[in-house]
Amino acid sequence: MKKADVGVALYIVAAFVMLIVPIPSVLLDILLACNIALAFTIMFRCMFAKEVLEMSYFPTVLLFTTIFRIALNVSSTRLILTTGSPGNVVETFGGFVGGGDLIMGAIVFIILIIIQFMVINKGSERVAEVTARFTLDAMPGKQMAIDADLNTGAITDAEAKVRREKIQLESSFFGSMDGAVKYVKGDAVAGLIITVVNLVGGIAMGMLRNGMDISTALSRYSILTIGDGLVSQIPSLLISLSTGILVTKGSKDSDFGSVLIKQVFGMPKACYLVGCILCFLGVVTPLNPLLFLTLGFCFILCGRNMQAQIETATIEGAVDMEEAEAEEIRQPENVNSLLQVDPIELEFGYGIIPLADVNQGGDLLDRVVMIRRQVALELGTVVPIIRLRDNIQLNPNQYIIKIKGIQVSEGEILFDHYMAMNPGYVEEEITGIPTFEPSFHLPAIWITEGQRERAESLGYTVVDPPSIIATHLTEVIRQHIAELLTRQDVQNLVNNLKETNPSIVEELVPKLLGLGEVQKVLQNLLMEGVSIRDLLTIFETLADFATSTRDTDILTEYVRQALKRAICAKFFAPNETTSVVTVDAKVEQEIMGSVKQTEQGAYLTLDPEKTRAIIDSTKEEIEKLESLGKPPIVITSPIVRIYFKKMTEQYLNDLIVISYNEIEPNVELQSVGTVKI
């Protein structure tokens, strides 16, 4: 057996021995002194414990100390009644604490009893009860939080196991404490009853056995009874105080004393006010001026000292933060953070900072939020977070747009000016600084605030600098939204659809198509400006045709045909005849004859001269549409559409290629030309 186990066993055995076997007064003095020391040890240990589980055996400690203290009470009572000499400790407590006065000792003893019953015991019992109830009620929520962290990968299995064990220990501890505080209360009641027995029995023994008169017996045995009660109630009071400290402990990461002092005296303003009030009372009222002025100045000095400590801590915190940042920069492993690339970045010179600073009235941040919302509604995908940062290497009014860390576009604005664009029907031209609109590279002029109203009245389209940047950023995002769609974005879309339509998701992914193949189809749609917001229709179409082919280009064509209503709504005006360009049958035959199928997909092997002839013919026909102010739309047969688009996209990026199967029956078309070779 371990020495600690032997010591605890002897402690309990000694308590039971004292209940039965009389012990000498010298040994009683030793045990009473040890009991007082143990009570102080428990109190200070509870005071400086950083969390309650450091004293997880406290309910057992309460039980052991209670039985030992009751055994000491029985032993001292036996000595008082039999010999009238219970030892030095009891006699000293009775005489010294009471000042040798029976009435004074009785008053002090009664006060201790009142404090024990009405304040410490009652409060500790109530707090333990409430804490146990709330701890047990919160246990399921804490376990769910641990499971959630484990499922998201925030913690490991080992960490989850440790947290669950800690929750179970806390619930067991507070449940045990709810009942253990009854030991302390019962001990106090027992001590009070034993005191009454000692007083009555002692007087009777003194008069009947020792031949004392009533006054002598009352004086002798009352002092001994009060001493015995005090030497028992003081350790009991310390244990009760320890219980209250433990169940009300709030700090888990700091020492008790430092936290307590900081929370009480840590606000200089409060110390200043208290000091001024005490000085005022010492000067104006008849109270002792020396005492109150001294105490007031002490509080003022305490407040000044606290304020200096706070200022020093603030400076030290700032210095530590700077040193930590510098150390972080010096660390070689910090290079890993530089490897991350932001999907979209908007960098601008210092002259544009007021447009992005909310404190200076800038609304560029709000416009960026609206851009993400607008693209989500229009194309059905979530735009990644747009990083805004200033760049001192740029010109003051210059800005650049980066996609995955690479600059793809740039622009320049003139602060405190407006951009005016001629839509083609202005009544009179106005003077300004010539420039080009950055989004569509249209000619424009910069005008001042004073010219704005007149320009609008003449028919100019006038926009402010934030709108120019926002429009430019929106167009760049539209052009590159396909490559910004990651597999994680697709997984998020799949998860959202699964909440309302789990059957189609389970049928398609990953049984028929992998996540990467679905991503490729969605990217093909976004690349040509087709919204993927109707994800249910897209998935149902893929599920229908994925059993026959896994070619993502072919699957994209099937999906486009299923989305023909949305395509027509986007590119064709309702109740109007739309001018388009068609493709000659011979050209379609040439294109289809040059298609080569491989395991990686299909590609064209068309002769370069024929390719150039088709591109030139397409440009000529498209110019007819542009001269009429119409969008460049080419209509082809379904099987040719995808290959014609691939062939022309490098030369005519804005060309809209639609197949006959993607056109609603109620759409009216008019051909203004045919692509030939």
Beta strands, then each sheet from edge to edge (+ up, - down):
strand 1: 344-348
strand 2: 386-390
strand 3: 398-403
strand 4: 406-412
strand 5: 418-421
strand 6: 433-437
strand 7: 442-447
strand 8: 461-463
strand 9: 577-583
strand 10: 595-598
strand 11: 601-604
strand 12: 633-636
strand 13: 656-659
strand 14: 668-675
sheet 1: 2+ 1+ 3- 4+
sheet 2: 6+ 7- 5+ 8-
sheet 3: 13+ 12+ 9+ 14+
sheet 4: 10+ 11-
end
